Amino acid sequence: MAPRGHVEDGGEMSEDARTGLVEWMRRRRRPLGAVGAVIAAGMSALWVVVVPDRVDTVTGVQEVVIRWGHPVCWALLAIVGVLIAVAAPKRIRDVVAVLAAGSYAAFVIAMLWP
């Protein structure tokens, strides 16, 4: 068995190291959620300003999804971070996270749609 925190020769973390990292994050869940919320809010603001060129070549729902899908996803992730920071129930956090994933999926599909 590898010592705690040891990365094995294959480049993978040992089970003890993985468990230790998970426990470290679990103990610091609230401040990590707050930091994640700030970063995600910044990304949301960035993607409100940075718009894919593809938005100029489409109209209607596809245009709206390309324009707003990515920043909405990041805004929802910021909300997830806040919910973690305030220790909101997991079910609520999960619903908002799934909405973020849906927003991003819609964005990707709209970008790839002919």
Secondary structure, DSSP 8 states (H G I E B T S, - for coil): ---TT-B-TTS-B-HHHHHHHHHHHHHTHHHHHHHHHHHHHHHHHHHHH---GGGGG--HHHHHHHHHHHHHHHHHHHHHHHHHHTT--HHHHHHHHHHHHHHHHHHHHHHH--
